[in-house]
Amino acid sequence: MDAMTYRGRCPECGRNFGDTTAAAFRCCDRPVEMMPAAVATSDPRRQLIARHCGPNCEHWGRRDGRSGCLLLDRPCDVVTIQIRDACPAGKFPAVRSGFRRGGVGFVAVSYLECGGTEVWHQTLLPRLGDRVSGFVCVNPDHARGDFARLGCPWGVGVEDARRLARACDVLVVWGIGRQLGNIVDGLRFPPRVISVSHCDPRSEWTCDMMRGQNPWTDRAVFICPSGRDTVPAGQARRDAVLIHNAPDPERVRATTPRDETRRRLGIGESDRVVLVTSRISPEKRIDILARAMQHLPPDVVLLISGTASTWSQRYADDVRAINPERVRVIDAVATPGDLLAAADVAASASTFEGYGLAMAEAILAGVPLIATPCGLLESMPTVARVVPHDATAIEWADAIAADLADPAGARHRAALARHAVATRHSVERFTAAWSELISETTV
């Protein structure tokens, strides 16, 4: 037996009601206009589809200016229901924009060559498979990453983001603030929105971004315990969900022997390497680590793998100039496995983090970690040697020296940490949590 489902949005608070068999809803003491959305059928060979026709034609088909909707072969000015053959299992037809119809779309303010949010997308999207409608980076100046690693249709700019929002049922957004209104306002069927906070409340930018997105947010996700405080008070915070990021074992697997990697980097056989894999910017406090080298034996080398944005280029130059004989700076790498295998310890002096993917990858690779108490260390402080946020260069040097002086103890701590992260923050748990949230938000 066929069943009609409906969608609507409260004109007062903006809450979405979708894919429900109830034709009438009330919210904020006002009626919600519910419009036909789709028809479910018990026949597995067919799919019944209903879309409101409009100037942009939201059918699963192409639109032609002369004849209207090619799927219906009639002008796009009426509400209709159409039966068509079901697509192969798990597949969606492409809309005119190239994005898949239905499912979940992802929009981000930037997509650079490296970074925690970039890897977050590269880890999650391919594992969600054909549930992903597409990905859009709204800032063309920051669209420099490898889009092929996402495994889905992609676009750049606000107009592409708007096309993606028209195609998908759920939109996961990060970093766009009030621009979200330019993407979803005016759509006949706006998607439900999940806003993601990728940092803790010490990041003023993150707090401002989450406040800007809040009027259009249906659900919120934070990736470290204190990240809840970046979600504005109200319904979104009450329904907010903690979903930790997860380091991908494939990214930390070494492909080159340790000695060969060290030779290629010009590191001596007896040198001891402190590794930093991070974006080079002031909040990462890499300058403190560079100054710490002055208080350590001459065989200790700081190896920094990362890139600097235009606005932080002067900071990156200052870091290089602090101790050029003991500080090596190389470009960011696609996967850090070989660098981690070449390191003796890893360090992170960040003022704030969301999850701290670089820390988690070091742990998963079995490298002893020395870090400030943020990101995943908020809930797992024993996986690293913890250094206070306001630690001086001398205090950092003492912490590094302690691990280098007791390599067996450091390796034992690293082994316990590796088991904890691999168990509690696995890619499988990460993907399952996001898949469940997307399903809940779609209903």
WORANOR-V162259 format. One line per field, one symbol per residue. ss: DSSP state (H for helix, E for strand, - for the rest). phi: phi as a letter, one per 40 degrees, with the letter a starting at -180 (. if undefined). burial: 1 if it has 24 or more other C-alpha atoms within 12 Angstrom, else 0. Layout:
# WORANOR-V162259
ss = ???
phi = ???
burial = ???
This chain:
# WORANOR-V162259
ss = --EEEEEEE------EEEEE----EEE--EEE--EEEEEE-----EEEEEEE----------EE---EE----E----EEEEEEE--------E-----E---EEEEE--E----HHHHHHHHHHHHHHHHEEEEEE--HHHE---HHHH---EEE-HHHHHHHHHH--EEEEE----HHHHHH-------EEEEEE------HHHHHHHHHHHHH--EEEE--HHHHHH----HHHH--EE---------------HHHHHHH-------EEEEEE----HHH-HHHHHHHHHH----EEEEEE----HHHHHHHHHHHHH----EEEE------HHHHHH--EEEE--------HHHHHHHH---EEEE---HHHH--HHH-EE------HHHHHHHHHHHHH-HHHHHHHHHHHHHHHHHH--HHHHHHHHHHHHHHHH-
phi = .cbcbbbaacccbgccbafbcccbbbafgbcbcbbdbabcbccccbbcbbbccadbfcccacbbccbgccccfaccabcbbbcacccddgbbcccdcgcccggbbbbbcaaccaiccccdccccccccgccccibbccbdcbbbccccccgacaabhccccccccccbcbbcbagbfcddcccbcgccbcccbbcbccaccccccccccccccddbccbbbbbadccdcccdchccccccbcbccaccdccbccbbddcccccccgcccccbbbbbbaccadccfcccccccccbbdcccbcbbbibbcdcbccccccccccadcbbbbbccbcbcdcccccccabbabdcaacbgcccccccccgcdbbaccagcccbbcccaccbcdccccccccccccccccbccccccccccccccccccbccccdccccccccccccc
burial = 00011111110001111111000010000001111111110000001111111001111111100001101100110011111000000001111111111111111111111111111111111111111111111110001010101101111111011111111111111111111111110011111111111111111001111111111111111111111111110001100111111111101111000100010010100011111111111111111111111111000111111111100000111111011001111111111111111111111111111111111111111111111111111101111111101010101111111011000001101111110111001110011011101100110
